[in-house]
Amino acid sequence: MGQSPAPNSAQKLIVIVQGDEGSTRLDRVLAVRQPELSRSRLKALILAGSVTLKGAPVRDPAYHVASGDTITIDVPDAASLEPAGEEIALNIVYEDDDIIVIDKPKGLVVHPAAGHETGTLVNALIAHCGASLSGIGGIRRPGIVHRLDKDTTGLMVAAKNDRAHQSLTVQFADHGRTGGMRRGYVAFAWDLPHRQRGTIDAPIDRHPRAREKMAVREGGRDAVTHWELQEAFNGCDGRPVAAQLACQLETGRTHQIRVHLAYIGHPLLGDAVYGPHFKTKASRLGPGSQTALTALGRQALHAYLLALEHPRTGAILEWVSDLPPDLTALRKKLRAAL
């Protein structure tokens, strides 16, 4: 059955499915056979690819195993609760004694979590800002008041002291209803909306089955996204196939734009989580557009606008970020319908 991992040490655990665990789901079988690991820890290990069967990672907690299956769990070294500073290059667009605004690249995780204990924006901020971040907003996410998904690019702000953190927290909770905060996104979505602009007002909660996803669900948290059509793109057949939308948030739910646009039938180009059923539409793109979309390798979403009230002076500050090279290349090919 394997042994319990020693504190602060990596260990390989072997589990043989007996068939009497009460369920065939991978996560539940492991919970029975390895009770010293919490359910949340086991799920994180599964999603991180640390659980293998027949030599291949199994990343679905609901995967059904069979009696006699041999499962290997690689339990990594226990990570320190307090992230360490790491010298990671940041594109800083504004900084003073209170706040720092960065233009986040794709692939950068905002704060440490299972599977991403290092190499995050938090690690970079700790190294850049030093001890001033200590204790602001929690050990795991010092100074962080909002986030962007790993593969969403664009503008983010972090607080450098308690006063700034409290001010930004209030502003992000208000989402510009009474103050000057605004957050704008450029999204490239499948198909052409029938209107020039619209508002999506639909509550968001955890997906009932795929727990790593979000979904529009009755009883979820209020979520409001405003969108406006900026540009339409035709496919190689001359018919509309995609659109560039400007989106503004009135709330800040996890994956909000991605979930909302998929909900109204316009998922983001390149979104493997919320738009996989639109992959066949890529056949309507020209070869150049298909190549650019494949090279993108992520959801086509960029946080281009950030405006807020400075925590100390009260001045309204605004920053605009140009599209990154991969989205610029995608737009160029879409415009040419090639």
N, C-alpha and C positions, 0 to 999 in steps of 0.2 A: 504493500500500500504506500510505500514511501515514508519518510520521516518528516517531522516538523522542521521547518527551516530555522536555523539558529539565528538569533538576533544579529542584524547588520551583516549577514553573509548571504551570498548567492547559493542557491541549491536547486538541484534537479529532482523533482518528485515524479514518481511513477504510480499511476492509478490503473488498476485493472477492473473493468466494469463487471460486476457480479450478476446484474440483472434483478437484484432485489432492492434497488435504491428507491423504489416508489415512483420513479419517473425515468424517462429515457432522455430528457433534455440534458445537454452537456453541463450547463451551469448547476442544475439541481443534483446531478450525479456527483459532481465534484464537491458540492456543499456537503453531501453525505459522507463522502470518502475522505475529505480533507477539512473537517470542521474547525481546525485551527486557523484557517483562512476565512475571512469574512466574505459574505456574498458579494459585497461591492468590490472587494479586492480581487476575487475570482473573476468577476465580470471585466474588471480593468485589465487583468492579465489576458483574458480571452480576446478582448478588442485590440490589445497591443500585439497580438500574434505570438504570445508566449506559451500558448497551449497547442500542442501538436498531436495529430493522430495519423498513423501510417506515414510519418515523416513530413507531413504538410501541416501548416498552421490552420486552425479552425477558429475563425473570427466571429462566428455566430453563436451567442450564448444559447439560442434555442435549437441548435443542431442536435439531431437525434442520434445517440450512440447505440451500439448493440452489445449484448452480453459477450464478454470475451475481449472487447476492444481494449487496447493498451494505450493509455493517454499519458503524455509527458507534459509536465508543468515546469517551466523555467522561472523560478522565483528570483528576481534580481536583488542585488544588494539593497537594503533598506535605505531610502533617501532621507537626508536631513529635512526636517520640517521647514527650516529657514533656508531659502534659496541663496546661493552664493553669487557674487558678482562675476560676470564673464565679459571679456572684451569683445563685444559684438558690434560691428559697425552700424550706426543709426543715421538715417537721413533726417536730421533735425531742422525743422522749418522755423521754429521759434523757441526761445528759452529765456527765462528770467529767474528770479529767486523763488517764484511761486509755482510756476507751471512749466511743462515742457511739451511741445507739440512735435510729433514725428510723422513722417510719411512712411507707413508700414509696407514692407515688401511682401510679396506672396511667400508662403512657406514659413513665416514667422509666427509661432504660437505666442499668445499674449502672456499667459501666466502658467506656472508649472502645474501639471496634472498627470494622472497615470498615463504612462507611455511617453510623456514629454516632461521629464523632470529637469532637464537642462536645456540650454540654447533658446530660452524664451525672451520675450521683451522685458519681463521683470528682471531676469538675470542681467540683461544689458543695462537697464536703468539703474540697478544697484551699483554696477561698476561705474557708470557715468556720473551718477548723482551723489554717491557715497552715503554716509550715515544719515543724511537728511530724510531718506525714505523710511527709515526704521520705524515700524509700528503704525504707519499710516495705512489704514484700510485692511489690516490683517497681514499676518506673516507671509502667506502664500501669494498675495497680490498687493504689495505695498504701492500706494499711489494710484492704483488703477480704479477708475470710476466707470469705464465702459470698455467694450472689447469689440474687436473685429474677428471674424472667423480666420482660421489659419491661412486660407488661400484667398481671402478678400484683402485687397490692397487699399491704401489710402490713409487719411488723416486720423490721428488719435491724439488725445491729450492725457497727460498724467499729472497728478498733484505732487508737489515737492515738500509740502508741509501740511500740518493739520488744518490750518485755516483754509488753505486752498482746497483741500480734500472735502471739507464740509461744504464749501460754496459750490464746487463742481457737482457734488452728490445731489444737492438740492436742484441745481439747474438741469441735470440729466433726468431727475425724477419729474420735473415740470415739462421738459421737452418743448420749451418755447411757447407754452400756452400763455404765460404772463411775462416772460422775459425775452431776452434777445438771442437765446440759443437756437441754432439751426444746424441740422445735419443733412447733407445732400449726397445722393449716390447716383452714379451712372450704371445702368443695368442693360445688358444686351440679352433680349428675351426672344423665345421662339414665337413665330406668327405675329400678325399685325392686329393690335386691338381695334375694335370698331369705333372707338371714341378717341378724342384728342387728349382727354385727361379723365381721371377718376379717383375714387377713394375706396380702399379696401378696409372694411371695418369688420373683422372676424377674429374671435378669440383663439388664442394659441395655447396648446398644452403639449405634454409629452405624447408621442404616438402610442396608441394602446398596445401595439405588439413590438414594434422596433423601437426600443427605448432610447437608442442613440439619436433618434430623429424627433422632430417636432411636427405637429399637425394642427390644422384648424379643427377645434373640438368645442362642442357646447359645454359651458362651464369652465372653459379655460380662462386665461388672463386676457383682459382687453388688449387689443392690438389694432392699430390704425396706421395704414400706409397710404400716402398720397403719391400718385404717379402722373406723369405727363409725357406724351409722345414727342420725341425730339427728331427722330429720323426713321424712315422705313427702308428696308433692304429687300430687293427682289432676288429670287433664286435664279439658277441658270435657265429656268423655264419662263422667266419673265413675270412670275407671280410673287406676291409678297411672301417672304419666308421668315423674316426676323425684324426686330425693331430695337432702336436705342431709346431707353426710357430714363427720365430723371425722376428719382424717388426721394421723398422726404418722409421722415418718421415722426409720428406723434406719440409713439411709445417705443420701447426698446426691448423687444423680446428676442430670445435666442433664435437665430436663423430667420428673423421676421420677414425680410424682403424675399428671401428664397421660398419660404413657405407660402406667403401671400400671392406671389406671382404664379407659383405652381397651382395654387387653389383656383385662380381665375383662368387657368389654361394657358399661361404664358411663362413656363419655367425658364430659368436662366440657361443660356447656352453654356455647355460644359459642366452643368451641375449633375454629377453622377448620383447624388443622393435624392434630389427632388425632381429630376427630369430625365431619368433613364429611359422612360418609354418614348421620349422624343428623339432618341438616337437615330431612328430611321429617317428623320427629317434632314439629316446631314447629307443624304443622297441628293437632295434638291439644291445643295450648294455647289458652286463651281469648284474645280480642283484646288485653286488657290485658297478659297475660303475654308475648304475641308482641311487643308494642310495647316492653316493658321489656327483653326479650332482644335485640331489634334495637338499642336504645339502648345496651345494655351494650357491644357491639362488641369483646368480648374474652373470654378464658376466665374462667369463674366460679370464681375461686380467690383466697383471701385468707389470708395468714399472720397468724393472730390471736394466737398464743402464742409467746413466746420466754422461756426460762429458762436461766440460765447462772451459772457460778461467777465471781465478780469476780476479774480477774487479779491484783489486789494484795491485797485483803482476804480472799478466799476465801469471802465471803458468797454465798449463792444469791440471785440477783435474778430477778424475774419480771415480765413486762409482758404486758398483754392489750390487743388492739386491736379496737374495735368494727368491724362491717361498714361499708365505705364506702357512701355514698349510693346508688350504682348497684346494688350487690348487695342493699342494704336494700329498694330499690324492686322489684327482681326477686322477692325473697322474699315481699314483701307481695302482689304480684299472683299468685304461685304459690299462696299460702295461700288466696286468695279464689277460685282456679280461674276467674279472669275474664280 
